[in-house]
């Protein structure tokens, strides 16, 4: 007798520079999506039917994820029990080598759970580097992980004032790029959080004498429009450079026309990170990591990482060795 499929929610991270985005593409392209590699790794689990990952949050080429999420259904041959969470994490990570993609955590969920539609909110972080007068001054270890806008330092207080105009519910038509889905999607979105805070770079305490400053622009919303975050960041940087005033952000919102967005102002993808996807959904089984959690009955607005992750620790996940029985998370 064939057992019914088991549904899992998985959280994963990736270094997005080499991928066409998170979504799958045809395998004959020079760059493919993160989903291609996830599903290729999953086929090594020898399911009865091919495994498809239903990604919660789309990211473009060059955009990274500290933590994205997806659900998948696994149907095993007769007599084979469902994978427990630890087995699933270790098996997928083993078959993902050497790609810069890691499964962070997994939970068994009910068949009604949907990674995209069950999400309460998504949080993005954009990393800015100030103090560089030329791209060659960007630390080599920060390549493809931040944006150093031309002109050196930015007027951060003006940017912070401008960010307040983006909070709340608005028609963000001016702040979206056009694509095939534009006619079918409402431009109205609610920004729950918009702030700009100082941050740190990778081992930046070793070169403090250079006077470089790292800042994070953070946005949280239930959902975002196509390239909305990169456009909002680009507009805020234009304010910091003195090309726009904070009031211009309000005016751009009121125009409600993507053609009104300043030309060449959109931030590049390299500094953008999907930080977390938040849920509030019942989980009917145990987590499977003794010591990490003993009985996780609910996601209490659970982000994919339990604490705000320092960007210095993006890749500090310590994966188990092939014969190891434990998984440790150094940033939790």
C-alpha positions, 0 to 999 in steps of 0.5 A, spaced: 500 500 500 502 506 497 503 511 503 500 518 502 505 524 501 508 528 507 509 535 507 515 539 509 516 546 510 524 548 509 528 554 510 534 555 506 539 560 505 544 561 498 549 566 496 545 568 489 551 571 485 551 565 480 544 564 480 538 567 475 534 567 481 531 563 486 525 560 481 527 554 477 529 555 469 530 551 463 536 547 464 539 549 458 541 556 460 547 558 462 545 560 469 539 557 472 535 558 479 536 555 486 530 551 485 533 547 480 539 545 485 534 544 490 529 539 486 535 536 483 538 534 490 531 532 492 531 527 487 536 523 490 531 521 496 528 516 491 521 519 491 515 515 488 514 522 484 518 528 482 519 533 488 517 540 487 519 546 491 514 551 492 518 557 494 515 562 498 519 568 496 522 570 489 528 573 489 532 576 482 539 574 479 544 576 484 540 577 490 541 573 496 537 570 502 539 569 509 533 565 509 528 563 504 522 558 505 519 553 501 514 547 502 515 540 498 511 533 498 515 527 499 512 520 497 516 514 499 516 507 496 511 502 500 514 500 507 519 506 507 517 511 513 517 518 512 523 522 513 524 525 520 526 533 519 534 531 521 534 526 516 531 531 510 536 536 512 542 532 512 540 528 506 539 535 502 545 538 504 549 532 502 546 532 495 547 540 495 554 540 495 558 544 493 553 549 491 552 555 496 545 553 498 544 550 505 538 547 508 537 551 515 531 547 518 525 543 516 518 542 519 513 537 518 506 541 516 499 539 515 497 538 507 493 545 507 500 549 509 502 553 503 509 556 504 507 562 500 500 563 502 501 562 509 506 567 510 505 573 514 510 577 512 517 578 509 523 582 511 529 584 506 535 587 508 539 592 503 547 593 505 550 599 503 557 601 504 559 608 505 566 612 504 568 609 498 570 614 492 572 608 487 569 601 486 576 599 487 576 601 495 570 596 496 574 590 501 575 584 497 571 580 502 565 584 500 564 583 493 557 582 491 555 583 498 553 590 498 553 597 494 557 602 495 554 608 491 558 613 488 560 620 492 562 616 498 558 618 504 550 619 504 546 624 508 543 618 513 538 623 517 535 625 510 534 618 508 531 616 515 526 622 514 524 619 507 523 612 509 518 614 513 514 616 507 514 609 505 511 606 511 503 604 511 499 602 505 500 606 499 499 605 491 507 603 490 506 603 482 512 608 481 516 603 485 515 597 481 518 595 475 514 592 469 513 585 468 508 580 465 505 580 471 504 587 472 497 587 469 494 582 474 497 584 481 495 590 485 500 595 486 497 597 493 502 594 499 503 595 506 510 597 509 510 595 516 517 597 517 522 601 514 528 603 517 536 605 516 541 603 521 548 602 522 551 595 521 558 592 520 562 589 515 566 582 514 572 583 519 571 590 518 574 591 525 581 590 522 580 596 517 577 601 522 582 606 520 579 606 513 573 610 515 568 605 511 561 605 514 556 599 513 549 601 513 542 596 513 536 598 510 530 594 512 523 593 509 518 588 512 511 587 508 506 581 507 509 582 500 512 586 495 512 588 488 517 586 482 523 590 484 520 594 489 525 593 495 531 595 490 527 601 487 525 604 494 533 603 496 535 606 490 530 612 491 533 613 498 540 613 496 538 618 491 536 622 497 542 621 501 546 624 495 542 630 495 539 628 488 532 628 491 529 631 497 525 627 502 519 630 500 520 627 493 519 620 496 512 622 498 511 625 491 513 619 487 508 615 491 502 620 489 504 620 482 503 612 481 507 611 475 513 607 474 515 611 468 516 617 473 521 613 477 528 617 476 532 613 471 538 609 473 536 610 480 534 602 482 539 599 487 543 593 484 541 586 486 548 585 490 546 588 496 539 585 497 538 579 502 531 576 504 532 576 511 526 572 513 519 569 512 515 569 518 509 564 519 504 563 525 502 556 523 500 550 527 506 544 527 503 538 529 510 534 530 516 535 534 522 539 531 527 533 531 533 536 533 534 534 540 537 540 544 535 545 539 527 544 541 524 539 544 516 540 542 515 545 537 507 546 537 506 552 534 510 558 529 509 564 534 510 569 528 516 564 527 522 567 522 526 562 519 532 564 524 530 565 531 534 572 532 536 577 528 542 575 524 548 579 524 551 579 517 558 577 519 555 571 520 551 569 514 555 563 512 557 560 519 552 555 519 556 549 521 554 543 517 554 536 520 560 531 517 558 525 514 558 521 520 556 526 525 549 526 529 549 533 530 547 539 527 549 546 530 547 553 528 553 558 531 548 564 530 542 562 534 
